[in-house]
Amino acid sequence: MTETMFTEPEERVALREAVAKLAGKYGQEYVVKQAQEGGKMTEMWLDMGAHGFLGVNIPEEYGGGGGGMADLAAVLEEAGAAGAPLLMMVVSPAINGSIIARCGTEEQKRRWLPGIADGTHLMAFGITEADAGSNSHNITTTARRDGDEWVLSGQKTYISGVDEAQSVLIVARTEDAKTGKLKPALFVVPTDSPGFTKQVIPMSWSAPEKQFTLFIDDVRLPADHLIGDEDGGLWQLFAGLNPERIMGAAMSLGMARYALDKAVAYAKERSVWRDTPIGAHQGIAHPLAKIKIELEQARLLMQKSAALYDAGDDFTAGEYANMAKYAAGEVACNATDVAVHTHGGNGLTQEYGLGNMLVAARLGRIAPVSREMILNFVAMHSLGLPKSY
């Protein structure tokens, strides 16, 4: 048999090839240049949007490609493998695009989805808080009604790309008039709103995308900036968080593929003893082979989680999206470490561009959810063990 259930559709294979070709025009050199000069990925972002790659998961009637999360994950993976990952793909089309497409009104879909699809409207996502992390139960940013408006107050931290975004989808809490309890709700906040300010967080790795703390001081919003039902509960939030984990896995996989490709190419060319390439030695070859196996394992988990999400099985998709994100974060760290070691001293020079990746890859173990919390989730939901937190 030449085709199996593990073979991607021809359309997705063609999509991967097209993205790899376009992203290859930019590559790591473009990313490094933008980061060093304080630039952004805007040119590549808009180029990808113009070709329909950013909105491949958005319904066709709203300017997208009508595909699924598996297609969008393939786009990000290929961009990462070309050395030019787009962090904001995890946020704008994946999290926000999915939430608005599934929970928004018809007017909200027509207002925001076309711009998200072609990249002209970049929407950041704000959930994390200093004292709550991403635990939505402990979020203190609140939203209260005032006539026909909502008034938001609170802070968010480690929010990506706010300086590039036209709006941010903020996770706040509204008061339940019946019980007095607070519950999560989602609001689109324009970044030029009065009372909305940001402060950059200096990070240890160099990247065009910056991280910010947000200050939300009595920001007033029209009633129609609430996405979904204020009584809808957590499912509306997880309509975006499952895609976030799938896309986080895709980004880590792309990074791992880039590092492995660089290491393999170097191992084939570099000779030290008797003109024999170092890749002929098991001390070099076996760690690289191990990375290849780990990469394929993580990729299968990502593809399964995306297929489940696209099929509408949210709970099972969440289980496998968490496992995929865990596995991909591990292989990204392992791959960059092995790639640096394969290059020897050259692996930490700016010329080869792997040193900065060591720190960037580490992000996959921390965000969008730590590997420890994923292990808690798997222990509790997959294995049926008592809750540990």
Sequence and secondary structure as in RCSB ss.txt:
>XXXX:A:sequence
MTETMFTEPEERVALREAVAKLAGKYGQEYVVKQAQEGGKMTEMWLDMGAHGFLGVNIPEEYGGGGGGMADLAAV
LEEAGAAGAPLLMMVVSPAINGSIIARCGTEEQKRRWLPGIADGTHLMAFGITEADAGSNSHNITTTARRDGDEW
VLSGQKTYISGVDEAQSVLIVARTEDAKTGKLKPALFVVPTDSPGFTKQVIPMSWSAPEKQFTLFIDDVRLPADH
LIGDEDGGLWQLFAGLNPERIMGAAMSLGMARYALDKAVAYAKERSVWRDTPIGAHQGIAHPLAKIKIELEQARL
LMQKSAALYDAGDDFTAGEYANMAKYAAGEVACNATDVAVHTHGGNGLTQEYGLGNMLVAARLGRIAPVSREMIL
NFVAMHSLGLPKSY
>XXXX:A:secstr
    TTS  HHHHHHHHHHHHHHHTTHHHHHHHHHHTT  SHHHHHHHHHTT TTTTS GGGTS    HHHHHHH
HHHHHHTT   GGGIIIIIIIHHHHHHHS HHHHHHHHHHHHHTSS EEEE  BTTTBT GGG   EEEEETTEE
EEEEEEEEEETTTT SEEEEEEEEE TTT  EEEEEEEEETT TTEEEEEE  SS  SS EEEEEEEEEEEEGGG
EES TT  HHHHHHHHHHHHHHHHHHHHHHHHHHHHHHHHHHHH EEETTEEGGGSHHHHHHHHHHHHHHHHHHH
HHHHHHHHHHTT HHHHHHHHHHHHHHHHHHHHHHHHHHHHHHGGGGGSTTTT HHHHHHHHHHHHSSS HHHHH
HHIIIIIS      
